[in-house]
Amino acid sequence: KAGVTQTPRYLIKTRGQQVTLSCSPISGHRSVSWYQQTPGQGLQFLFEYFSETQRNKGNFPGRFSGRQFSNSRSEMNVSTLELGDSALYLCASSFLGGVTDTQYFGPGTRLTVL
Amino acid sequence: DAKTTQPPSMDCAEGRAANLPCNHSTISGNEYVYWYRQIHSQGPQYIIHGLKNNETNEMASLIITEDRKSSTLILPHATLRDTAVYYCIVRVDIYKYIFGTGTRLKVLA
């Protein structure tokens, strides 16, 4: 079974631009979560989607948004990029997102904001 | 805030068992303990999880104390490829993980 895939793997943008990252979950998984990883803050939860609905959101500004499609694929968007948005963005999928559901992570998208 | 405390770094000789401790003294009765590792800023890799009983799989063993306030991840025969940051996570929310700072394990040849 194929794992979680994320595209693109690397991205360079400039301040003020916007960016869209894509995540394809493991086949059959319906829950998709997004995390941001920076050297200073570590791994932080952004949001989680299930059946095209956002069920949980972390403490990030409204510039960070996401969506999920009917095939469970998900995208996240960051508008008006800031230097501090440079990070590794990780997507994780699980079957239902429940307490015993293991999340499986993709390889991440490395975003650099200049 | 993370509900786990881990030592920032550990060394282990290749071929020996690596024992990584985790303190989760405020864990609730229905919260699971999960272990992941992250190699060279790749995506975290799932290792094992448990509730109250000890667990073993092809990668590792998880020993949870009887009072559930701490646990130990055991890699029975560490190799150089096990060098990574290991995260112990207590599942506090059904939709998300709260990661701590992890333990940087270095396996020495």
Backbone of each chain as ProteinMPNN parsed JSONL, in Angstrom:
{"seq_chain_A": "KAGVTQTPRYLIKTRGQQVTLSCSPISGHRSVSWYQQTPGQGLQFLFEYFSETQRNKGNFPGRFSGRQFSNSRSEMNVSTLELGDSALYLCASSFLGGVTDTQYFGPGTRLTVL", "coords_chain_A": {"N_chain_A": [[0.856, -1.192, 0.0], [0.602, 2.174, -0.88], [2.273, 4.959, 0.644], [1.71, 8.059, 2.465], [1.645, 10.829, 0.376], [3.227, 13.863, -0.575], [3.159, 16.948, -2.232], [4.509, 20.008, -3.559], [7.876, 18.72, -2.956], [9.843, 20.49, -2.275], [9.965, 24.037, -1.986], [10.276, 27.388, -2.904], [9.555, 30.614, -2.004], [8.653, 34.114, -2.028], [8.343, 36.796, 0.347], [5.024, 37.816, 1.079], [3.835, 36.465, -1.005], [1.592, 33.725, -1.893], [0.978, 30.265, -1.091], [0.3, 26.899, -2.017], [-0.032, 23.709, -0.749], [-0.009, 20.192, -1.248], [-1.566, 17.094, -0.315], [-1.787, 13.626, -0.411], [-3.561, 11.104, 1.026], [-3.028, 7.851, 2.589], [-4.48, 5.136, 0.895], [-7.869, 4.651, 1.59], [-7.781, 5.906, 4.009], [-9.37, 8.481, 5.804], [-9.015, 10.657, 7.364], [-7.114, 13.571, 7.569], [-4.32, 15.264, 8.686], [-2.462, 18.247, 9.373], [0.801, 19.5, 10.01], [3.219, 21.806, 11.251], [6.694, 22.185, 11.18], [9.329, 23.699, 12.766], [12.652, 24.833, 13.587], [12.633, 26.326, 15.948], [10.082, 26.096, 17.177], [9.406, 23.467, 16.991], [7.385, 20.561, 16.291], [4.181, 21.377, 15.353], [0.67, 21.294, 15.561], [-1.532, 21.99, 12.931], [-4.15, 21.774, 11.531], [-6.999, 19.539, 11.183], [-8.758, 17.376, 8.994], [-11.758, 15.722, 8.049], [-13.861, 13.873, 6.061], [-14.237, 16.115, 4.404], [-14.568, 18.145, 6.212], [-13.396, 20.469, 8.583], [-12.228, 19.492, 11.639], [-10.679, 20.115, 13.783], [-8.453, 22.62, 14.946], [-5.304, 24.17, 15.117], [-3.315, 26.615, 16.911], [-2.9, 28.885, 14.968], [-2.5, 31.704, 12.74], [-5.128, 33.188, 10.669], [-4.148, 33.207, 8.123], [-3.333, 30.744, 7.455], [-4.826, 28.086, 5.975], [-7.002, 25.387, 5.016], [-8.235, 22.576, 3.108], [-10.327, 19.798, 2.27], [-10.876, 17.264, -0.082], [-13.432, 15.308, -1.781], [-12.288, 12.864, -2.308], [-10.608, 12.486, -0.233], [-8.131, 13.639, -0.461], [-6.012, 16.389, 0.418], [-5.438, 19.895, 0.744], [-3.331, 22.554, 1.781], [-3.169, 26.034, 2.401], [-1.199, 28.914, 2.456], [-1.36, 32.264, 2.916], [-0.095, 35.529, 2.073], [2.76, 35.316, 2.701], [5.222, 35.078, 5.277], [8.548, 35.572, 6.575], [8.89, 33.912, 8.745], [7.337, 31.749, 8.168], [8.758, 29.87, 6.938], [9.454, 26.527, 6.878], [9.139, 22.991, 7.608], [6.479, 21.356, 6.292], [4.184, 19.051, 7.277], [2.132, 16.335, 6.463], [-0.308, 14.119, 7.684], [-2.0, 11.003, 7.708], [-4.866, 9.12, 8.763], [-7.098, 6.39, 9.53], [-9.718, 7.033, 10.648], [-9.161, 9.05, 12.37], [-9.514, 8.676, 15.037], [-9.001, 8.0, 18.601], [-7.492, 5.708, 18.833], [-6.444, 5.487, 16.392], [-3.677, 5.281, 14.384], [-1.526, 7.784, 13.183], [-0.062, 8.327, 10.056], [2.748, 9.652, 8.596], [3.613, 11.837, 5.877], [6.422, 12.635, 3.647], [6.851, 15.32, 3.802], [6.818, 18.859, 2.967], [9.208, 21.124, 2.155], [9.307, 24.405, 2.819], [10.629, 27.438, 1.873], [10.88, 30.781, 2.627], [11.745, 33.749, 1.199]], "CA_chain_A": [[0.0, 0.0, 0.0], [1.408, 3.381, -0.966], [2.205, 5.809, 1.818], [1.232, 9.426, 2.284], [2.485, 11.586, -0.542], [3.086, 15.312, -0.484], [3.768, 17.696, -3.324], [5.855, 19.594, -3.973], [8.751, 18.396, -1.839], [10.575, 21.712, -1.943], [9.308, 25.213, -2.53], [10.859, 28.66, -2.499], [8.649, 31.724, -2.265], [9.077, 35.373, -1.43], [7.381, 37.383, 1.274], [3.836, 38.379, 0.483], [3.198, 35.526, -1.919], [0.835, 32.667, -1.259], [1.441, 28.946, -1.49], [-0.626, 25.789, -1.8], [0.636, 22.421, -0.611], [-0.95, 19.113, -1.467], [-1.331, 15.852, 0.42], [-2.632, 12.482, -0.751], [-3.458, 10.16, 2.144], [-3.01, 6.424, 2.309], [-5.77, 4.692, 0.388], [-8.795, 4.21, 2.631], [-7.746, 6.832, 5.134], [-10.273, 9.602, 5.59], [-8.61, 11.794, 8.203], [-5.841, 14.168, 7.183], [-3.858, 16.317, 9.593], [-1.304, 19.019, 8.931], [1.687, 19.971, 11.065], [4.339, 22.654, 10.86], [7.878, 21.929, 11.987], [10.393, 24.681, 12.691], [13.668, 24.583, 14.624], [12.328, 27.009, 17.2], [8.815, 25.682, 17.773], [9.192, 22.021, 16.893], [6.235, 20.092, 15.521], [2.943, 21.951, 15.858], [-0.542, 20.907, 14.848], [-2.205, 23.073, 12.2], [-5.58, 21.428, 11.47], [-7.361, 18.183, 10.794], [-9.958, 17.279, 8.176], [-12.389, 14.423, 7.89], [-15.053, 14.023, 5.216], [-14.27, 17.487, 3.877], [-14.89, 19.078, 7.297], [-12.33, 20.698, 9.546], [-12.715, 19.109, 12.964], [-9.834, 20.659, 14.832], [-7.541, 23.628, 14.423], [-4.289, 24.613, 16.056], [-3.217, 28.046, 17.199], [-2.214, 29.556, 13.87], [-3.314, 32.797, 12.196], [-6.045, 32.86, 9.594], [-3.435, 33.065, 6.838], [-3.193, 29.305, 7.229], [-6.125, 27.477, 5.748], [-6.917, 24.095, 4.344], [-9.484, 21.976, 2.671], [-10.23, 18.381, 1.911], [-11.76, 16.929, -1.197], [-14.257, 14.11, -1.567], [-11.424, 11.671, -2.372], [-9.789, 12.607, 0.983], [-6.93, 14.449, -0.68], [-6.128, 17.659, 1.139], [-4.524, 20.99, 0.434], [-3.267, 23.668, 2.721], [-2.785, 27.279, 1.758], [-0.69, 29.981, 3.32], [-1.387, 33.518, 2.176], [0.763, 36.624, 2.559], [3.859, 34.615, 3.366], [6.195, 35.788, 6.1], [9.805, 34.824, 6.706], [8.701, 32.907, 9.793], [6.578, 30.599, 7.663], [9.719, 28.879, 6.45], [9.28, 25.367, 7.748], [8.765, 21.717, 7.0], [5.049, 21.13, 6.48], [3.946, 17.611, 7.263], [0.774, 15.851, 6.383], [-0.449, 12.776, 8.236], [-3.338, 10.463, 7.505], [-5.289, 7.975, 9.554], [-8.357, 5.848, 9.03], [-10.85, 7.869, 11.057], [-8.707, 10.11, 13.26], [-9.901, 8.378, 16.41], [-7.95, 7.974, 19.612], [-6.618, 4.568, 18.617], [-5.984, 5.484, 15.003], [-2.312, 5.743, 14.208], [-1.31, 8.703, 12.075], [1.112, 8.037, 9.233], [3.2, 10.92, 8.048], [4.283, 11.93, 4.596], [7.81, 13.096, 3.712], [6.889, 16.748, 4.079], [7.162, 19.878, 1.976], [10.113, 22.111, 2.739], [9.0, 25.736, 2.296], [11.569, 28.502, 2.206], [10.361, 32.102, 2.279], [12.853, 34.712, 1.111]], "C_chain_A": [[0.888, 1.236, 0.0], [1.212, 4.227, 0.283], [1.605, 7.162, 1.501], [2.193, 10.16, 1.337], [2.184, 13.07, -0.419], [3.804, 15.951, -1.668], [3.563, 19.183, -3.127], [6.706, 19.231, -2.755], [9.529, 19.623, -1.37], [9.929, 22.888, -2.667], [10.024, 26.45, -2.017], [9.923, 29.763, -2.935], [9.231, 32.994, -1.654], [7.966, 35.921, -0.536], [6.206, 37.997, 0.535], [3.124, 37.459, -0.495], [2.325, 34.546, -1.144], [1.3, 31.329, -1.81], [0.366, 27.91, -1.18], [0.166, 24.487, -1.792], [-0.408, 21.32, -0.699], [-0.55, 17.845, -0.722], [-2.313, 14.789, -0.063], [-2.476, 11.434, 0.333], [-3.314, 8.724, 1.66], [-4.408, 6.005, 1.869], [-6.641, 4.144, 1.513], [-8.799, 5.1, 3.858], [-8.591, 8.058, 4.819], [-9.924, 10.828, 6.418], [-7.236, 12.275, 7.751], [-5.519, 15.306, 8.146], [-2.628, 16.993, 9.008], [-0.53, 19.523, 10.142], [2.765, 20.859, 10.445], [5.522, 22.329, 11.77], [8.931, 22.99, 11.719], [11.415, 24.381, 13.772], [13.299, 25.19, 15.971], [11.107, 26.484, 17.92], [8.57, 24.188, 17.716], [7.992, 21.699, 16.016], [4.954, 20.624, 16.14], [1.773, 21.608, 14.946], [-1.184, 22.131, 14.199], [-3.718, 22.849, 12.17], [-5.763, 19.998, 10.997], [-8.668, 18.202, 10.038], [-10.441, 15.836, 8.105], [-13.671, 14.644, 7.105], [-15.286, 15.476, 4.835], [-14.601, 18.539, 4.94], [-13.68, 19.233, 8.219], [-12.863, 20.408, 10.94], [-11.899, 19.726, 14.087], [-8.826, 21.609, 14.205], [-6.557, 24.018, 15.508], [-4.262, 26.127, 16.164], [-2.358, 28.747, 16.148], [-3.114, 30.664, 13.325], [-4.151, 32.353, 11.005], [-5.398, 32.769, 8.223], [-3.247, 31.595, 6.469], [-4.592, 28.709, 7.079], [-5.953, 26.151, 5.026], [-8.26, 23.679, 3.824], [-9.237, 20.512, 2.345], [-11.257, 18.094, 0.843], [-12.479, 15.604, -0.927], [-13.427, 12.817, -1.651], [-10.411, 11.635, -1.225], [-8.466, 13.333, 0.768], [-7.118, 15.808, -0.023], [-5.107, 18.656, 0.618], [-4.486, 21.949, 1.609], [-2.702, 24.886, 1.991], [-2.257, 28.246, 2.818], [-0.651, 31.247, 2.477], [-0.44, 34.526, 2.826], [1.941, 36.06, 3.365], [4.784, 35.562, 4.122], [7.454, 34.924, 6.219], [9.659, 33.669, 7.7], [7.89, 31.705, 9.362], [7.491, 29.553, 7.059], [9.724, 27.693, 7.406], [9.14, 24.113, 6.904], [7.295, 21.499, 7.311], [4.749, 19.657, 6.247], [2.459, 17.32, 7.237], [0.741, 14.439, 6.961], [-1.863, 12.285, 7.975], [-3.6, 9.307, 8.46], [-6.664, 7.55, 9.078], [-9.531, 6.769, 9.358], [-10.429, 9.035, 11.943], [-9.036, 9.859, 14.716], [-8.708, 8.188, 17.329], [-7.016, 6.782, 19.441], [-6.114, 4.478, 17.185], [-4.582, 6.05, 14.908], [-2.24, 6.687, 13.015], [-0.014, 8.337, 11.364], [1.484, 9.293, 8.466], [3.794, 10.777, 6.655], [5.69, 12.476, 4.763], [7.946, 14.59, 3.986], [7.184, 17.603, 2.859], [8.021, 20.918, 2.677], [9.862, 23.451, 2.066], [10.045, 26.728, 2.796], [10.992, 29.817, 1.717], [11.508, 33.095, 2.325], [12.365, 36.146, 1.189]], "O_chain_A": [[1.823, 1.331, 0.795], [0.147, 4.221, 0.899], [1.064, 7.386, 0.418], [3.412, 10.099, 1.504], [1.045, 13.476, -0.189], [4.903, 15.547, -2.047], [2.539, 19.591, -2.579], [6.266, 19.432, -1.623], [9.831, 19.757, -0.184], [9.423, 22.764, -3.783], [10.339, 26.547, -0.831], [9.54, 29.838, -4.102], [10.177, 32.948, -0.868], [6.801, 35.543, -0.663], [6.377, 38.623, -0.512], [1.943, 37.649, -0.783], [2.315, 34.535, 0.087], [1.936, 31.265, -2.862], [-0.377, 28.034, -0.206], [0.934, 24.205, -2.712], [-1.551, 21.497, -0.277], [0.632, 17.561, -0.524], [-3.521, 15.024, -0.116], [-1.376, 10.922, 0.544], [-3.46, 8.431, 0.473], [-5.404, 6.477, 2.418], [-6.212, 3.289, 2.288], [-9.731, 5.048, 4.66], [-8.537, 8.602, 3.716], [-10.47, 11.909, 6.201], [-6.314, 11.479, 7.574], [-6.341, 16.191, 8.385], [-1.863, 16.394, 8.253], [-1.109, 19.917, 11.154], [3.16, 20.688, 9.291], [5.364, 22.212, 12.985], [9.374, 23.163, 10.583], [11.088, 23.741, 14.771], [13.619, 24.626, 17.017], [11.091, 26.428, 19.15], [7.625, 23.692, 18.329], [7.633, 22.463, 15.12], [4.666, 20.36, 17.308], [1.887, 21.633, 13.72], [-1.356, 23.171, 14.835], [-4.477, 23.646, 12.722], [-4.846, 19.349, 10.494], [-9.585, 18.946, 10.386], [-9.661, 14.884, 8.102], [-14.475, 15.509, 7.452], [-16.4, 15.991, 4.937], [-14.881, 19.691, 4.608], [-13.03, 18.254, 8.585], [-13.844, 21.015, 11.371], [-12.376, 19.844, 15.215], [-8.401, 21.416, 13.066], [-6.926, 24.177, 16.672], [-5.09, 26.822, 15.575], [-1.227, 29.147, 16.421], [-4.338, 30.583, 13.429], [-3.92, 31.297, 10.415], [-6.022, 32.308, 7.267], [-3.029, 31.259, 5.306], [-5.429, 28.829, 7.974], [-4.884, 25.846, 4.497], [-9.279, 24.327, 4.06], [-8.103, 20.064, 2.173], [-12.369, 18.621, 0.867], [-12.168, 14.888, 0.024], [-13.836, 11.787, -1.113], [-9.469, 10.843, -1.249], [-7.754, 13.612, 1.732], [-8.236, 16.313, 0.08], [-4.047, 18.282, 0.116], [-5.469, 22.128, 2.327], [-1.872, 24.767, 1.09], [-2.805, 28.366, 3.914], [0.017, 31.291, 1.444], [-0.045, 34.378, 3.983], [2.075, 36.316, 4.562], [5.082, 36.671, 3.679], [7.422, 33.714, 5.993], [10.232, 32.595, 7.516], [7.768, 30.738, 10.114], [7.041, 28.463, 6.705], [9.971, 27.849, 8.602], [9.037, 24.16, 5.678], [6.908, 21.461, 8.479], [5.018, 19.1, 5.183], [1.656, 17.975, 7.901], [1.667, 13.656, 6.747], [-2.815, 13.065, 8.015], [-2.681, 8.616, 8.901], [-7.316, 8.263, 8.316], [-10.244, 7.227, 8.466], [-11.239, 9.913, 12.239], [-8.853, 10.746, 15.55], [-7.557, 8.211, 16.894], [-5.861, 6.842, 19.864], [-5.443, 3.517, 16.81], [-4.339, 7.187, 15.314], [-2.825, 6.42, 11.965], [1.004, 8.072, 12.003], [0.659, 9.907, 7.789], [4.386, 9.757, 6.303], [6.118, 12.754, 5.883], [9.019, 15.067, 4.356], [7.726, 17.131, 1.859], [7.607, 21.516, 3.67], [10.162, 23.623, 0.884], [10.303, 26.831, 3.996], [10.654, 29.96, 0.542], [12.161, 33.263, 3.355], [13.17, 37.076, 1.131]]}, "seq_chain_B": "DAKTTQPPSMDCAEGRAANLPCNHSTISGNEYVYWYRQIHSQGPQYIIHGLKNNETNEMASLIITEDRKSSTLILPHATLRDTAVYYCIVRVDIYKYIFGTGTRLKVLA", "coords_chain_B": {"N_chain_B": [[0.332, 22.284, 25.562], [3.008, 19.916, 25.689], [2.549, 16.706, 27.143], [4.533, 15.118, 27.952], [7.847, 14.21, 29.049], [11.138, 14.018, 28.033], [14.563, 12.878, 27.91], [16.965, 15.089, 26.46], [19.009, 14.067, 24.817], [20.719, 11.015, 23.896], [23.209, 8.448, 23.847], [24.101, 5.396, 22.212], [25.669, 2.261, 21.91], [26.364, 0.584, 18.88], [24.545, -2.351, 18.144], [23.868, -2.83, 20.742], [21.19, -2.697, 23.181], [18.907, -0.037, 22.986], [17.505, 2.078, 25.275], [14.934, 4.137, 25.722], [13.661, 6.573, 27.739], [10.513, 7.917, 28.947], [8.594, 10.332, 30.512], [5.354, 10.638, 31.696], [3.601, 11.781, 33.685], [1.124, 12.911, 34.16], [-0.772, 11.554, 32.793], [-3.94, 10.431, 31.606], [-6.504, 7.962, 32.265], [-7.482, 6.905, 29.839], [-5.763, 7.617, 27.87], [-3.496, 7.093, 25.265], [-0.105, 6.05, 24.751], [2.173, 6.991, 22.371], [4.849, 6.307, 20.143], [7.143, 7.797, 17.984], [9.613, 8.26, 15.421], [12.027, 10.452, 13.919], [13.966, 10.915, 11.18], [16.596, 12.734, 9.949], [15.001, 15.057, 9.318], [12.938, 13.983, 7.832], [9.54, 12.804, 7.353], [7.891, 12.025, 10.424], [8.16, 8.715, 11.672], [6.057, 6.085, 12.464], [6.344, 4.051, 15.358], [5.423, 2.457, 17.618], [2.64, 1.85, 19.861], [0.77, 2.081, 22.952], [-1.482, 1.274, 25.677], [-1.832, 0.284, 28.412], [-0.69, -2.193, 28.75], [2.386, -3.968, 28.119], [3.943, -3.735, 24.942], [4.973, -5.191, 21.857], [6.592, -5.1, 18.731], [7.837, -5.59, 15.377], [9.747, -3.662, 15.263], [10.287, -2.547, 17.819], [10.029, -2.579, 21.467], [7.625, -1.672, 23.91], [7.503, -0.587, 27.12], [5.375, -0.019, 29.701], [4.916, 1.505, 32.786], [3.306, 0.242, 35.767], [1.727, 2.145, 37.044], [1.379, 3.814, 34.97], [2.711, 6.19, 34.627], [5.081, 6.529, 33.396], [7.132, 5.431, 30.63], [9.089, 3.187, 28.591], [10.856, 2.983, 25.637], [12.201, 0.374, 23.816], [14.798, -0.421, 21.739], [15.937, -3.273, 20.519], [18.395, -4.152, 19.328], [20.371, -1.896, 18.478], [21.106, -0.105, 15.486], [23.172, 1.796, 13.206], [21.39, 3.062, 11.579], [19.298, 3.627, 13.22], [19.737, 6.01, 14.377], [18.273, 8.976, 15.266], [15.643, 11.361, 16.005], [13.569, 10.718, 18.67], [10.224, 10.632, 19.494], [7.986, 10.752, 22.153], [4.62, 10.523, 22.668], [1.658, 11.526, 24.204], [-1.586, 10.76, 23.665], [-3.663, 13.217, 23.614], [-5.781, 14.315, 22.421], [-8.304, 13.397, 20.213], [-7.951, 13.992, 17.588], [-5.442, 14.99, 17.08], [-1.862, 15.089, 17.494], [0.271, 16.06, 20.164], [3.365, 17.134, 20.091], [6.409, 16.774, 21.897], [9.765, 17.792, 22.674], [11.382, 15.65, 22.17], [13.864, 12.938, 22.081], [17.157, 12.929, 21.11], [18.677, 10.386, 19.667], [21.77, 8.909, 19.329], [23.461, 6.513, 17.636], [26.362, 4.783, 18.094], [29.189, 3.674, 16.3]], "CA_chain_B": [[1.644, 21.874, 26.041], [3.241, 18.481, 25.651], [2.364, 16.073, 28.426], [5.632, 14.165, 28.122], [9.198, 14.715, 29.28], [12.15, 13.081, 27.569], [15.917, 13.447, 27.929], [17.233, 15.695, 25.152], [19.89, 13.27, 23.964], [21.281, 9.772, 24.425], [24.08, 7.688, 22.957], [23.995, 3.954, 22.369], [26.612, 1.54, 21.064], [25.746, -0.268, 17.868], [24.356, -3.732, 18.561], [23.323, -2.887, 22.095], [19.812, -2.232, 23.303], [18.693, 1.379, 23.298], [16.346, 2.241, 26.154], [14.569, 5.551, 25.721], [12.603, 6.786, 28.735], [9.546, 9.005, 28.763], [7.759, 10.575, 31.681], [4.017, 11.201, 31.395], [3.012, 11.611, 35.019], [-0.26, 13.417, 34.218], [-1.566, 10.807, 31.819], [-5.258, 9.993, 32.056], [-6.716, 6.528, 32.105], [-7.804, 6.473, 28.486], [-4.815, 8.219, 26.924], [-2.506, 6.185, 24.741], [1.269, 6.51, 24.555], [2.656, 6.706, 21.027], [6.246, 6.611, 19.863], [7.536, 8.033, 16.6], [10.975, 8.758, 15.263], [12.209, 11.306, 12.751], [15.334, 10.81, 10.69], [17.04, 13.755, 8.989], [13.906, 15.931, 8.893], [11.905, 13.302, 7.05], [8.326, 12.717, 8.133], [7.959, 11.093, 11.554], [7.826, 7.318, 11.38], [5.399, 5.401, 13.573], [7.075, 2.903, 15.884], [4.624, 1.574, 18.456], [1.826, 2.551, 20.83], [0.163, 1.213, 23.954], [-2.356, 1.893, 26.68], [-1.367, -0.1, 29.75], [0.111, -3.407, 28.658], [3.595, -3.885, 27.318], [3.711, -4.048, 23.548], [6.173, -5.497, 21.058], [6.411, -5.352, 17.299], [9.091, -5.907, 14.704], [10.704, -2.569, 15.421], [10.644, -2.174, 19.184], [9.157, -2.952, 22.568], [7.181, -0.559, 24.737], [7.231, -0.994, 28.485], [4.637, 1.017, 30.427], [4.871, 1.167, 34.202], [1.975, -0.136, 36.223], [0.946, 3.362, 37.33], [1.264, 4.489, 33.666], [3.298, 7.525, 34.662], [6.277, 6.565, 32.556], [7.288, 4.302, 29.72], [10.406, 3.044, 27.985], [10.931, 2.37, 24.324], [13.418, -0.421, 23.716], [15.256, -0.925, 20.437], [16.736, -4.372, 21.071], [19.761, -4.214, 18.772], [20.439, -0.63, 17.741], [22.02, 0.027, 14.355], [23.441, 3.192, 12.865], [20.183, 3.618, 10.952], [18.352, 4.016, 14.259], [20.034, 7.378, 14.802], [17.092, 9.771, 14.938], [14.955, 11.98, 17.136], [12.465, 9.867, 19.08], [9.17, 11.384, 20.175], [6.979, 10.07, 22.951], [3.43, 11.371, 22.594], [0.451, 11.06, 24.861], [-2.7, 11.153, 22.799], [-4.565, 14.001, 24.464], [-6.897, 14.775, 21.618], [-8.483, 12.319, 19.264], [-7.653, 14.388, 16.227], [-4.116, 15.555, 16.871], [-0.771, 14.785, 18.404], [1.04, 17.178, 20.692], [4.744, 16.678, 20.156], [7.387, 17.434, 22.743], [11.038, 18.059, 22.016], [11.973, 14.391, 21.777], [15.217, 12.527, 22.457], [18.047, 12.703, 19.968], [19.466, 9.172, 19.885], [22.913, 8.723, 18.442], [24.02, 5.169, 17.721], [27.79, 4.895, 17.833], [29.816, 2.477, 15.73]], "C_chain_B": [[1.767, 20.36, 26.002], [3.062, 17.912, 27.045], [3.477, 15.088, 28.716], [6.951, 14.891, 28.344], [10.182, 13.639, 28.88], [13.533, 13.716, 27.705], [16.24, 13.993, 26.545], [18.111, 14.842, 24.241], [20.38, 12.033, 24.699], [22.207, 9.189, 23.376], [23.898, 6.21, 23.245], [25.004, 3.302, 21.435], [25.86, 0.651, 20.091], [25.687, -1.71, 18.357], [23.806, -3.885, 19.966], [21.87, -2.421, 22.084], [19.788, -0.746, 23.642], [17.404, 1.486, 24.104], [16.037, 3.724, 26.292], [13.418, 5.773, 26.691], [11.704, 7.962, 28.373], [8.71, 9.118, 30.024], [6.454, 11.205, 31.255], [3.177, 11.071, 32.647], [1.566, 12.081, 35.113], [-1.193, 12.683, 33.258], [-2.904, 10.39, 32.424], [-5.476, 8.534, 31.674], [-6.944, 6.052, 30.692], [-6.868, 7.056, 27.436], [-3.734, 7.221, 26.545], [-1.135, 6.853, 24.683], [1.723, 6.047, 23.173], [4.137, 7.073, 20.94], [6.446, 6.726, 18.353], [9.021, 8.382, 16.59], [11.077, 9.541, 13.955], [13.698, 11.31, 12.4], [15.584, 11.916, 9.683], [15.895, 14.593, 8.42], [12.985, 15.289, 7.847], [10.624, 13.327, 7.872], [8.491, 11.74, 9.282], [7.451, 9.71, 11.159], [7.208, 6.693, 12.613], [6.225, 4.203, 14.029], [6.125, 1.95, 16.603], [3.71, 2.431, 19.326], [1.222, 1.552, 21.807], [-0.677, 2.005, 24.939], [-1.873, 1.551, 28.084], [-0.508, -1.357, 29.735], [1.377, -3.165, 27.864], [3.286, -4.349, 25.902], [5.03, -4.316, 22.853], [5.764, -5.64, 19.606], [7.787, -5.568, 16.678], [10.143, -4.828, 14.874], [11.192, -2.408, 16.85], [9.692, -2.808, 20.193], [8.829, -1.699, 23.367], [6.822, -1.112, 26.105], [6.58, 0.179, 29.202], [4.545, 0.596, 31.879], [3.435, 0.93, 34.648], [1.102, 1.09, 36.52], [0.784, 4.236, 36.084], [1.91, 5.867, 33.644], [4.584, 7.621, 33.858], [6.309, 5.326, 31.665], [8.709, 4.304, 29.17], [10.267, 2.372, 26.633], [12.255, 1.627, 24.236], [13.647, -0.831, 22.271], [16.256, -2.022, 20.764], [18.177, -4.451, 20.57], [19.948, -2.984, 17.872], [21.458, -0.69, 16.606], [22.21, 1.503, 14.058], [22.208, 3.851, 12.256], [19.107, 3.993, 11.963], [18.661, 5.396, 14.826], [18.925, 8.307, 14.32], [16.635, 10.521, 16.184], [13.716, 11.142, 17.428], [11.474, 10.683, 19.912], [8.224, 10.428, 20.906], [5.781, 11.008, 23.027], [2.302, 10.726, 23.381], [-0.724, 11.625, 24.08], [-3.741, 11.886, 23.635], [-5.81, 14.448, 23.714], [-7.068, 13.775, 20.499], [-8.108, 12.713, 17.852], [-6.22, 14.862, 16.017], [-3.129, 14.993, 17.879], [-0.184, 16.092, 18.923], [2.455, 16.664, 20.923], [5.54, 17.471, 21.191], [8.667, 17.652, 21.954], [11.794, 16.796, 21.654], [13.358, 14.139, 22.347], [16.02, 12.277, 21.196], [18.94, 11.52, 20.298], [20.57, 9.087, 18.847], [23.463, 7.323, 18.673], [25.465, 5.238, 17.242], [28.372, 3.585, 17.331], [30.888, 1.907, 16.663]], "O_chain_B": [[0.809, 19.624, 26.238], [3.39, 18.574, 28.029], [3.364, 14.295, 29.65], [7.148, 16.02, 27.894], [10.086, 12.494, 29.322], [13.67, 14.936, 27.628], [15.823, 13.407, 25.547], [17.968, 14.894, 23.019], [20.451, 11.994, 25.928], [22.024, 9.401, 22.177], [23.582, 5.815, 24.368], [25.177, 3.741, 20.298], [24.847, 0.042, 20.438], [26.655, -2.226, 18.914], [23.33, -4.958, 20.336], [21.391, -1.834, 21.114], [20.556, -0.271, 24.479], [16.345, 1.037, 23.664], [16.797, 4.471, 26.908], [12.328, 5.234, 26.5], [12.075, 8.858, 27.615], [8.187, 8.127, 30.533], [6.447, 12.2, 30.53], [2.179, 10.352, 32.676], [0.852, 11.698, 36.039], [-2.286, 13.164, 32.958], [-2.986, 10.042, 33.602], [-4.737, 7.959, 30.875], [-6.632, 4.905, 30.37], [-7.157, 6.993, 26.241], [-3.132, 6.584, 27.409], [-1.032, 8.075, 24.577], [1.664, 4.86, 22.851], [4.604, 8.018, 21.577], [5.994, 5.891, 17.57], [9.599, 8.749, 17.613], [10.312, 9.318, 13.016], [14.553, 11.66, 13.214], [14.875, 12.029, 8.684], [15.815, 14.816, 7.212], [12.335, 15.991, 7.072], [10.632, 13.831, 8.995], [9.166, 10.722, 9.13], [6.472, 9.558, 10.429], [7.784, 6.767, 13.699], [6.74, 3.44, 13.212], [6.029, 0.776, 16.244], [3.975, 3.619, 19.511], [1.165, 0.351, 21.541], [-0.592, 3.23, 25.021], [-1.541, 2.448, 28.86], [0.318, -1.553, 30.627], [1.433, -2.26, 27.032], [2.467, -5.244, 25.695], [6.065, -3.75, 23.204], [4.728, -6.224, 19.289], [8.781, -5.71, 17.389], [11.326, -5.08, 14.644], [12.376, -2.16, 17.077], [8.712, -3.465, 19.843], [9.647, -0.786, 23.485], [5.961, -1.982, 26.239], [7.171, 1.254, 29.298], [4.147, -0.529, 32.182], [2.483, 1.358, 33.996], [-0.105, 1.075, 36.28], [0.129, 5.277, 36.136], [1.669, 6.638, 32.715], [5.112, 8.717, 33.671], [5.624, 4.332, 31.906], [9.431, 5.296, 29.273], [9.638, 1.321, 26.507], [13.308, 2.185, 24.544], [12.813, -1.496, 21.657], [17.344, -1.716, 21.25], [19.079, -4.789, 21.336], [19.712, -3.039, 16.665], [22.539, -1.26, 16.758], [21.498, 2.354, 14.592], [22.007, 5.056, 12.402], [18.108, 4.614, 11.599], [17.918, 5.897, 15.67], [18.669, 8.413, 13.121], [17.177, 10.333, 17.274], [12.908, 10.888, 16.534], [11.839, 11.33, 20.893], [7.741, 9.444, 20.347], [5.926, 12.168, 23.413], [2.028, 9.534, 23.24], [-0.825, 12.833, 23.869], [-4.589, 11.268, 24.279], [-6.779, 14.906, 24.321], [-6.086, 13.345, 19.894], [-7.96, 11.843, 16.994], [-5.821, 15.112, 14.88], [-3.494, 14.499, 18.946], [-0.146, 17.097, 18.213], [2.706, 15.867, 21.827], [5.365, 18.681, 21.337], [8.656, 17.693, 20.723], [12.763, 16.861, 20.898], [13.948, 14.998, 23.003], [15.612, 11.509, 20.324], [19.856, 11.635, 21.113], [20.326, 9.183, 17.644], [23.881, 6.989, 19.782], [25.749, 5.692, 16.133], [28.083, 2.517, 17.871], [31.516, 0.9, 16.338]]}, "name": "protein", "num_of_chains": 2, "seq": "KAGVTQTPRYLIKTRGQQVTLSCSPISGHRSVSWYQQTPGQGLQFLFEYFSETQRNKGNFPGRFSGRQFSNSRSEMNVSTLELGDSALYLCASSFLGGVTDTQYFGPGTRLTVLDAKTTQPPSMDCAEGRAANLPCNHSTISGNEYVYWYRQIHSQGPQYIIHGLKNNETNEMASLIITEDRKSSTLILPHATLRDTAVYYCIVRVDIYKYIFGTGTRLKVLA"}
